[in-house]
Amino acid sequence: MNLDTFCADLGLDRTFHEEIAPAWDALTEDWTGGTPFFLAEDFFEENCPGCGGPPVEELRPGVRRVLGIVGTLPAAALLGHILYRGSFLLSPAVTFRSLPEELPCFGRDTGLFSLLVSLGAIPLMVKACETRGIPVEYAYAAKKWIGGTMIQYATGHDGAPGRALQFNWIRNYVDGKLFRIGRLEFLMHSCPDWLPAVYRNAEGRLRVLCRDGWGFRSDGSRTEDPALVVRRTRLKSDGMTVTGTPVAPDGTVGFDRETTLDLKSWSPLVSPWDLCPSIHIPGGEPMPFEAVKSSLMQAKEFFRRYFGRHVPLFCCASWILNPAWEELMPRSNMAAFRRECRALCSLYWGPSAGMIFLFGRKDVSPLELPARNTAQRAFQQAFRENRIVAGSLLVAADDVEKLGNGYYRRQGDD
């Protein structure tokens, strides 16, 4: 089947045609004309349990409709093949950005087709663990992320089952870079460039300084858009001391003062080449701080045991860490997560940051959508008050066991 026929049979437009044309040969080179292994009812029945989301029996009728279409429309089977191959096997991965949210051949069942493709990655996730000597239970635990995305999808699609046609996050599991450890996920990478400069003294106290040249908006959140920058920070060192703009334990940036640290007493907590896994919070379950702390404690041992790496710190940047939630939802798990860890600078990601996770869509103003729970109502209020920003935090690995009762904030920054 050539690309023109493929797009015509599926009703896909010229934009999609042009996007995948350069990768077409690589996407189809091992295509035999059969149905991919993951587009089968027995594979669905075996692998869907444990993902979370709707019960299997509720999904089964729609899955059967999808498989019926795949069995009669060769282009639909080929689409499953190229999504699987391009998303999970080719390097670099193909992202398929121009696929429509609803495929003409599947209609409202498009999300279930996407679910089946997503489940196809599970054997690859298992292999990634086996190759590294990691128990396969970690691969099966990662399935819960799929269920979280199904809940989000239903919220934004009038209750339709399934998940969006997006597979880039799953690729991290396949590549052995992302692991679900307890309630949280941890993505492996070196020190990210959004982290500020972090110093520690012999007593274990932390001091945090903004990096040199960082730009900030008038509301105190960081931005890389020159048009929005109203002030920039400086960080300088003469070899004996380091001086810069401090960040308090609650994430507040002290623009009106500078802090100087004596390098005989204060040392960098992290080096650029250190392993600094970022924390990600999959949806679908509550996240009480006790579960967060447990995950962090398990993660310290996980990376030591299976990768032989010492982790100096864990970090997180997310809409969940918006400082506004501490005021608007003070009793929420989101506010507790930020409050109990070492908060850092706020980050401006645009006025819809996080909206897709709460409302399942971000193509309209959140004020146009019904607010059915506390988090949605808080988001709408923050939107009205122009307080939609992301937040960030870190936890020094040596401090994990001490967390609770505001450990970092009780330290102060003096």
Buried (B, 14 or more C-beta within 10 A) or exposed (E): EEBEEBBEBBEBEEEBBEBBEEBBEBBBEEBEEEBBEBBBEEBBEEBBEEBBBBEEEEBBEBBBBBBEBBEEBBBBBBBBBBBBBBBBBBEEBBBBEBBBBBBEBBEBBBBBBBBBBBBBBBBBBBBBBEEEEBEEEBBBBBBBBBBBBBBBBBBBBEEBBBBBBBBEBBBBBBBBBBBBBBBBBBBBEEBEEBBBBBBBBEEEBBBBBBBBEBBBBEEBBBBEEEEBBEEEBBBEBEEEBBBBBBBBBBBBBBBEEBBBBEBEEBEBBBEEEBBBBBBBBBBBBEBEBEBBBBBBBBBBEBBEEBBEBEBBBBBBBBBBBBBBBBEBBEEBBBBBBBBBBBBBBBBBBEBBBBBBBBBBBBEEEBEEBEBEEEBBBBBBBBBEEEBBBBBBBBBBBBBBEEBEEEBBBEBEBE
